[in-house]
């Protein structure tokens, strides 16, 4: 489903669910201006089409002991496609890595990594990341302050 086929109700539903994923269907329907049955049908359709991929709690990283956020630029060996594939497979399974992006520019991948502190990140870097086959270079950038995280999409 592309944005062009969303009507105002779909857009409003998506805006509200991004901010308040735990809204009851009755509350959502009331705020969108629909009766509960059509609202629920729309939500189920958006879920079935993969527009709404799931619901999750947004946790405070410091409150759960993960106060360090590191953006990691990784270069992999280019001479073998298998190296990049092996890296992709290895990296997505690591719980410390909360996002992975294939990027253009100097690096091949941009990772967002969380850790309790610098010592833990050092162990993760040397004990895990640097041991993944095909890794050629790693550059770490430490977040000093987070001004915006997990923002909503501009629907």
C-alpha positions as CSV (number, residue, x, y, z in Angstrom):
1,X,0.0,0.0,0.0
2,X,1.5,3.4,-0.9
3,X,0.8,6.7,0.8
4,X,-1.1,7.8,-2.3
5,X,-3.9,5.4,-1.5
6,X,-4.3,6.3,2.1
7,X,-7.4,8.4,2.8
8,X,-7.6,10.8,5.7
9,X,-8.9,8.1,8.1
10,X,-6.0,5.8,7.3
11,X,-3.5,8.6,7.8
12,X,-5.1,9.6,11.1
13,X,-5.1,6.0,12.3
14,X,-1.4,5.7,11.4
15,X,-0.5,9.0,13.1
16,X,-2.3,8.0,16.3
17,X,-0.9,4.4,16.4
18,X,2.6,5.7,16.1
19,X,2.3,7.8,19.2
20,X,-0.2,5.7,21.2
21,X,0.0,2.1,20.0
22,X,-2.0,0.9,23.0
23,X,-5.1,2.8,22.2
24,X,-8.2,0.7,22.4
25,X,-10.1,0.3,19.1
26,X,-13.0,2.2,20.7
27,X,-10.8,5.2,21.7
28,X,-9.0,5.1,18.3
29,X,-12.3,5.0,16.4
30,X,-13.7,8.0,18.5
31,X,-10.5,10.1,17.9
32,X,-10.5,9.3,14.1
33,X,-14.2,9.9,13.7
34,X,-15.3,6.4,12.7
35,X,-17.5,3.8,14.4
36,X,-15.5,0.9,16.0
37,X,-16.2,-1.7,13.3
38,X,-14.9,0.2,10.3
39,X,-12.0,1.5,12.3
40,X,-11.0,-2.1,13.3
41,X,-11.3,-3.2,9.7
42,X,-9.0,-0.4,8.6
43,X,-6.4,-1.3,11.3
44,X,-6.6,-5.0,10.4
45,X,-6.1,-4.1,6.7
46,X,-3.1,-1.9,7.5
47,X,-1.6,-4.7,9.5
48,X,-2.3,-7.4,6.9
49,X,-0.7,-5.2,4.2
50,X,2.4,-4.8,6.4
51,X,2.0,-1.0,6.8
52,X,1.7,-1.6,10.6
53,X,4.4,-4.2,11.3
54,X,3.8,-4.5,15.0
55,X,3.5,-2.8,18.4
56,X,6.2,-2.4,21.0
57,X,7.0,-0.6,24.2
58,X,9.5,2.3,23.9
59,X,11.9,1.8,26.7
60,X,14.2,4.4,28.4
61,X,17.7,3.1,27.6
62,X,19.3,4.6,30.7
63,X,16.5,3.2,32.9
64,X,17.2,-0.3,31.7
65,X,21.0,0.1,32.0
66,X,21.9,0.8,28.4
67,X,23.1,4.4,28.7
68,X,25.7,4.3,25.9
69,X,24.7,4.6,22.3
70,X,27.3,4.1,19.6
71,X,27.0,4.7,15.9
72,X,29.4,2.3,14.2
73,X,30.7,2.6,10.6
74,X,31.8,-0.8,9.3
75,X,33.6,-1.5,6.1
76,X,33.7,-5.1,4.8
77,X,35.9,-6.8,2.3
78,X,34.4,-6.1,-1.2
79,X,36.2,-8.7,-3.1
80,X,33.8,-11.4,-2.0
81,X,30.0,-11.1,-2.0
82,X,30.0,-13.9,0.5
83,X,31.8,-11.6,3.0
84,X,29.1,-9.0,3.0
85,X,26.4,-11.7,3.2
86,X,28.2,-13.3,6.2
87,X,28.4,-10.0,7.9
88,X,24.7,-9.2,7.4
89,X,23.7,-12.6,8.8
90,X,26.0,-12.3,11.8
91,X,25.1,-8.7,12.7
92,X,21.3,-8.9,12.7
93,X,21.4,-11.6,15.4
94,X,23.3,-9.4,17.9
95,X,21.0,-8.0,20.6
96,X,23.4,-5.0,21.2
97,X,22.8,-3.9,17.6
98,X,19.5,-2.1,17.6
99,X,19.6,-1.0,13.9
100,X,21.6,-1.8,10.8
101,X,21.7,0.2,7.6
102,X,23.5,-0.6,4.3
103,X,24.8,2.8,3.4
104,X,26.7,4.6,0.7
105,X,29.9,6.6,1.4
106,X,33.0,5.6,3.2
107,X,31.4,2.8,5.2
108,X,29.3,-0.1,4.0
109,X,27.1,-0.4,7.1
110,X,26.0,1.9,9.8
111,X,25.1,0.2,13.1
112,X,23.4,1.6,16.2
113,X,24.7,-0.2,19.2
114,X,23.7,0.1,22.8
115,X,25.7,-0.9,25.9
116,X,25.7,-0.2,29.6
117,X,29.0,1.7,29.4
118,X,32.3,2.1,27.5
119,X,33.9,-1.0,29.0
120,X,31.1,-3.2,27.8
121,X,31.2,-1.6,24.4
122,X,35.0,-2.2,24.2
123,X,34.4,-5.9,25.0
124,X,31.6,-6.1,22.4
125,X,33.9,-4.4,19.8
126,X,36.9,-6.5,20.4
127,X,35.2,-9.8,21.3
128,X,32.4,-9.7,18.7
129,X,32.5,-7.1,16.0
130,X,36.1,-7.4,15.1
131,X,35.8,-11.2,14.9
132,X,33.1,-11.2,12.3
133,X,34.6,-12.6,9.1
134,X,35.0,-10.0,6.3
135,X,35.2,-6.9,8.6
136,X,37.9,-4.6,7.2
137,X,37.5,-1.4,9.3
138,X,35.4,-0.1,12.1
139,X,34.9,3.5,13.3
140,X,32.9,4.3,16.4
141,X,31.0,7.5,17.1
142,X,29.6,8.0,20.6
143,X,26.3,9.8,21.2
144,X,26.9,12.6,23.7
145,X,23.2,13.5,23.9
146,X,20.1,12.2,22.2
147,X,17.7,15.0,21.1
148,X,15.3,12.8,19.2
149,X,14.9,9.1,19.0
150,X,12.4,6.8,17.4
151,X,10.4,9.7,15.9
152,X,7.1,9.1,14.2
153,X,6.9,9.0,10.4
154,X,5.4,12.1,8.8
155,X,2.2,10.5,7.5
